């Protein structure tokens, strides 16, 4: 399984560079990121990675979703400061 993960990560890079396969690669990378981050529960890394992946889209999704990303990151920061209760996974 670990070999498949790094092979997928490496294989998606050239697909992101090529204009013809970019839309597929962005969708595949987002699905892959969601799958990995669901198990790893690294919310900050997942949000930042998703934000960077959206830079490859033809439309400017980062500008449209800046409020969503800011709210999510602010929520994580407030959890760290103890204002919000921490989310625990059993």
C-alpha positions in Angstrom: 0.0 0.0 0.0 2.8 2.5 0.9 4.4 1.8 -2.5 1.2 2.5 -4.3 0.8 5.8 -2.5 4.2 7.2 -3.5 3.8 5.9 -7.1 0.5 7.7 -7.4 2.0 10.9 -5.9 4.8 10.8 -8.5 2.6 9.8 -11.4 0.2 12.7 -10.9 2.9 15.3 -11.2 3.5 15.1 -15.0 -0.3 14.9 -15.5 -0.6 18.2 -13.7 2.0 19.8 -15.9 0.4 18.7 -19.2 -2.5 20.9 -20.2 -4.4 18.0 -21.9 -4.5 15.9 -18.7 -4.6 18.7 -16.1 -8.3 18.6 -15.3 -8.2 14.8 -14.7 -5.0 15.1 -12.6 -6.5 17.9 -10.4 -9.6 15.7 -9.8 -7.6 12.6 -9.1 -5.2 14.5 -6.8 -8.0 16.0 -4.8 -9.7 12.6 -4.4 -6.3 11.1 -3.5 -5.7 13.9 -1.0 -9.1 13.4 0.6 -8.5 9.7 1.0 -5.1 10.2 2.6 -6.1 13.0 4.8 -9.2 11.2 6.0 -7.0 8.5 7.4 -4.1 10.8 8.5 -6.3 13.6 10.0 -3.8 16.3 9.1 -6.3 19.0 8.5 -3.8 21.9 8.1 -1.7 20.1 5.6 -4.8 18.9 3.7 -6.2 22.5 3.5 -2.9 23.9 2.3 -2.4 21.1 -0.3 -6.0 21.5 -1.6 -5.4 25.2 -1.9 -2.2 24.6 -4.0 -4.0 22.0 -6.1 -6.7 24.5 -7.0 -4.1 26.7 -8.6 -3.9 24.2 -11.5 -7.6 24.7 -12.3 -8.5 26.9 -15.3 -11.1 28.8 -13.2 -9.9 30.9 -10.2 -11.4 28.7 -7.4 -8.9 30.0 -4.8 -10.3 33.5 -5.1 -13.9 32.1 -4.8 -13.0 29.9 -1.8 -10.7 32.2 0.1 -13.4 32.8 2.8 -13.9 29.1 3.2 -10.2 28.4 3.6 -9.7 31.4 5.9 -12.6 30.2 8.1 -11.3 26.6 8.3 -7.8 27.8 9.1 -9.1 30.2 11.7 -11.1 27.4 13.2 -8.0 25.2 13.5 -6.1 28.1 15.1 -8.9 28.7 17.6 -8.9 25.0 18.5 -5.2 25.2 19.1 -5.6 28.2 21.4 -8.4 26.4 23.3 -11.2 28.7 22.3 -13.0 25.9 20.4 -13.0 22.4 21.7 -10.6 20.0 20.0 -12.1 17.5 17.6 -11.1 14.0 18.8 -11.2 10.8 16.7 -11.8 7.5 18.4 
